[in-house]
Amino acid sequence: MRKVLILNGPNLNRLGTREPEVYGRDSLDDIAAMLHEAAALLGLDIDLRQSNHEGHLIDWLHEAADTDAAAVILNAGGLTHTSVALRDAIAAVPTPVIEVHLSNPASREPFRHKSLISGVCVGSISGFGARSYLLALDAAARL
């Protein structure tokens, strides 16, 4: 069974209660349940992780490459707009990475309009709330 690693960055552990008008009312556990159900239908094994620490995300990207994960779905949160180190880690691994966001960064504050990671990801999906993850999982299954 092909494995997809789903990485969630800073503050995503607060989903459901953090700015629900922007990010929705689904918790990360709710999203995980949806993803496990969809993964089973797609014949994928998923591993969901969340950290508020940039280094953990970088280590997990390296791990994805070292364990031959089929793909990584990454919601880097605010690190999307600030982390050159995360961008470099994505570029350094052969594993395809799909960038995902619950909201549409282009329709938000100007500092969110620039993604440092988009250029080294195979694609980006944003603006569909929790369904963004499901769309990314479907894309990962088709890589």
Secondary structure, 3 states (H helix, E strand, C coil): CEEEEEEECCCHHHCCCCCHHHHCCCCHHHHHHHHHHHHHHHCEEEEEEECCCHHHHHHHHHHHHHCCCCEEEEECHHHHHCCHHHHHHHHHCCCCEEEEECCCHHHCCHHHCCCCCHHHCCEEEECCCCHHHHHHHHHHHHC
